[in-house]
């Protein structure tokens, strides 16, 4: 028999005790490397364990993101936590369950097949046996490696998975301290940063006297090369010092930025690494070519809280508490940046504000560690300033996407070329060209590394969802990975999926119009995949698509669909908009197929959040640049969607529990953006290709009609 | 200078420069961590507390201005184990993702429902429009406020 294929997480962390422990207080501790970033994953992982072990959910304690006790599962990204970590926990629990039954059977002198488990207790012929997990736990060798051979339960027998269990972390967040920001150990010192404006910039003068005068209190200035931090027992003193320092610092060699660099069109003529993926170029000239070009600007994560970390260096050991997306990678990256042995670092996850991708969390941890090493023995609580978060977090890259599609005489695509210009979508520290920000401020900064994008096997970056889900004979991608964008770019929810789906689904509507067909009917005519067809049909029905009408009236209805990464969850979205001078999204319908859904209400919350965030990106958001770098440094210059602007929502999953679970965190963003684009076109009779769909663009489009 | 005021019904005397922000005092001197820093510019609402029942951005409010006044924070409503009906309504609707914005929104909700026990959807939107939520939990939050209003009306 072939060995079962284990999830990556189990290959990397095979020992059972890395995942599970039976604690004396009659709980089971399940450890995961994935962390809570507002998506409810900790609750869902607990549900999976409860079912597989037959232990009540309130007996399951989930330890998340702990380098001392938990598995290394890299970063919490790409909507993979339920598939990979959940899948791993399921296999581990199944195996431990089988081992526990074996031990109990030996004790009870019966066959393992005679025993079942109810509420964590072993039961024989419906009667209690006096044995439970905890009574046999000492005899189960959890130092063994997982084999993956123990049979997992059939989905039909789940009683906890599939239930809308309330989030375990919400009560604390509604009533008091709950975040890394809220932890104040005795004697804590507060720290703030003065940031190097750009790579290579040199601090030529810093008026420390003036800064101390402005800070008005006990202040220590930690300064090394171009790294400057202000440390005080009084948080307001550290904050005042950092604010004042912006005025009293002189920098040379700051990289100048031209205003044009903030636009996606700037990407087109820049040095790039070019790749050709997919079918060779067509040998014959196109017969009936359709084209579309769309763009999205740089977009911020704009987490509601600035990044924060709590670090102590004591007796040669560095303890780090961070809201980053992966504690094991953070530990490795800190060890490399600080030249410390990895064993000298413990990294533990504490909750932060919602993150949506690679933001400043890891960078803040290095900042705090650098201060802690220079102020040993004390806890350092370093928090970024609001303007620092906007100005120095990595941003989602601008993208320009052009589709050239050749059509047959019925207006169906036969040959399809997707051409993409974008900077890298992943510069997480420790991968590709990623780095921790403060390392650039060192006297001897690490060399600049040529950027790379995630490989297609991991869903790609700029190319994510560039391959249409529709039936096309020949498809190719021409990917121009722009090497020197004006700002640091990295992962933002969905990576390239949003602009790529925007392009594909806008083109679908154009092709339908060309063929004189309804957009839904046109899509279905070139869509073989059954699960995709089903959600398109269902969402059209829920939104009463057939009553859509001719459009051009200022009110519009648009539809779009995609399967995230062409391998995660499917989402079909209909948006209803009113366009006067600005675009208002009135209502959004969404039908998703995510296979087995572990926590339906939690997963719906993810769909809804993705929809609202995508509405915000599509209508409002653009990172502004000036000569100094990112100029949109507060919520007035970087507005996001408000309560008065959010659409009504009708969100549903199709029943697909027979299929394995598929990540849902990112599946709605592309379809939502494209559904809005199509609805606006329906409302105006003219298409707006460049995001965000601002008042200026609406007015310009109206002038064209 | 010494400033005397009450927080959640408890008398406090704080010795601080009068320009110290109320947020700083609540978190760093009184250890009330439920009121959160978001922007320091009255733009996001994460720091909202009540001063004499009125919603106030504590990130810019100087402590000198709250002398002899009554400050209420989210800790003054209920606890994780014994939530206030407003907090319970947010839990019932699972109206949260990351949760960072929630304590401020709960406080604006308290002020709204004290003033107007039967608010329309438009009233609620108007009361919460100064708050930002980046996770996109808005519709759940609006439902939670309606649920809280109904609960509190029923209890009155």
Contacts between the chains, C-beta under 8 A, distances in Angstrom:
chain1	res1	chain2	res2	distance
A	37	B	98	7.0
A	38	B	97	4.0
A	38	B	98	3.1
A	38	B	99	7.0
A	38	B	135	5.3
A	39	B	97	6.9
A	40	B	97	7.7
A	164	B	94	7.8
A	166	B	91	6.5
A	166	B	94	6.1
A	167	B	94	6.2
A	167	B	96	7.1
A	169	B	99	7.2
A	170	B	90	7.6
A	170	B	91	6.0
A	170	B	94	7.0
A	170	B	96	5.1
A	170	B	99	6.2
A	171	B	80	3.8
A	171	B	81	7.7
A	171	B	83	6.7
A	171	B	87	7.8
A	171	B	91	6.4
A	172	B	80	5.1
A	173	B	96	6.3
A	173	B	98	7.9
A	173	B	99	3.1
A	173	B	100	7.6
A	173	B	102	5.9
A	173	B	103	7.7
A	174	B	74	7.2
A	174	B	80	7.5
A	174	B	83	6.9
A	174	B	87	4.7
A	174	B	90	5.6
A	174	B	91	6.9
A	174	B	96	7.1
A	174	B	99	7.0
A	174	B	102	5.4
A	174	B	103	6.8
A	174	B	106	6.4
A	175	B	34	6.3
A	175	B	74	6.1
A	175	B	75	6.8
A	175	B	77	7.4
A	175	B	78	6.2
A	175	B	79	5.4
A	175	B	80	4.9
A	175	B	83	6.6
A	175	B	87	6.1
A	175	B	103	7.8
A	176	B	32	7.5
A	176	B	33	6.0
A	176	B	34	4.2
A	176	B	74	6.8
A	176	B	75	5.4
A	176	B	79	7.4
A	176	B	80	7.4
A	177	B	33	3.7
A	177	B	34	6.7
A	178	B	33	7.9
A	178	B	34	8.0
A	178	B	99	6.5
A	179	B	36	7.5
A	179	B	100	6.7
A	181	B	33	7.8
A	181	B	36	6.9
A	181	B	37	7.2
A	182	B	27	7.9
A	182	B	33	3.7
A	182	B	34	7.9
A	182	B	36	7.8
A	184	B	27	7.9
A	184	B	28	7.3
A	184	B	31	7.2
A	184	B	33	7.5
A	216	B	17	7.8
A	234	B	28	7.6
A	235	B	24	6.4
A	235	B	27	7.9
A	235	B	28	5.5
A	236	B	20	6.3
A	236	B	21	7.2
A	236	B	24	5.1
A	236	B	28	7.9
A	302	B	134	6.0
A	303	B	134	6.3
A	304	B	38	5.5
A	304	B	44	6.3
A	304	B	46	6.2
A	304	B	98	7.2
A	304	B	100	4.7
A	304	B	101	5.6
A	304	B	132	6.3
A	304	B	133	7.4
A	304	B	134	4.8
A	305	B	36	6.8
A	305	B	37	7.3
A	305	B	38	6.2
A	305	B	46	7.3
A	305	B	100	5.1
A	306	B	37	7.6
A	351	B	98	7.6
A	351	B	99	7.8
A	352	B	98	7.4
A	352	B	100	7.8
A	353	B	98	5.0
A	353	B	100	3.8
A	353	B	134	7.3
A	354	B	97	5.7
A	354	B	98	3.4
A	354	B	100	7.0
A	354	B	134	5.5
A	354	B	135	4.4
A	355	B	98	7.8
A	356	B	134	7.6
A	383	B	37	7.7
A	385	B	40	7.8
A	386	B	38	7.2
A	386	B	39	4.5
A	386	B	40	5.8
A	386	B	41	7.0
A	601	B	94	5.7
A	602	B	94	7.5
A	605	B	94	6.4
A	605	B	97	6.2
A	605	B	137	7.1
A	605	B	140	7.1
A	606	B	97	8.0
A	608	B	136	6.0
A	608	B	137	7.4
A	608	B	139	6.5
A	608	B	140	7.4
A	609	B	97	5.5
A	609	B	135	4.8
A	609	B	136	3.7
A	609	B	137	6.5
A	610	B	136	7.1
A	611	B	136	6.7
A	612	B	136	2.9
A	612	B	138	6.3
A	613	B	134	7.4
A	613	B	135	7.6
A	613	B	136	5.1
A	616	B	136	7.8
A	634	B	39	6.5
A	634	B	41	5.8
A	634	B	43	6.1
A	635	B	39	6.0
A	635	B	41	7.4
A	635	B	43	3.9
A	635	B	44	5.8
A	635	B	132	6.4
A	636	B	41	7.9
A	636	B	43	6.2
A	640	B	132	6.2
A	640	B	134	6.5
A	641	B	136	7.8
A	641	B	138	7.9
A	642	B	129	5.5
A	642	B	132	7.1
A	643	B	125	4.9
A	643	B	128	4.7
A	643	B	129	4.9
A	643	B	131	7.0
A	643	B	133	7.9
A	643	B	138	5.4
A	643	B	141	7.8
A	643	B	142	7.1
A	644	B	125	5.2
A	644	B	126	7.6
A	644	B	129	4.9
A	646	B	136	7.6
A	646	B	138	4.2
A	646	B	139	6.4
A	648	B	139	7.1
A	649	B	139	5.7
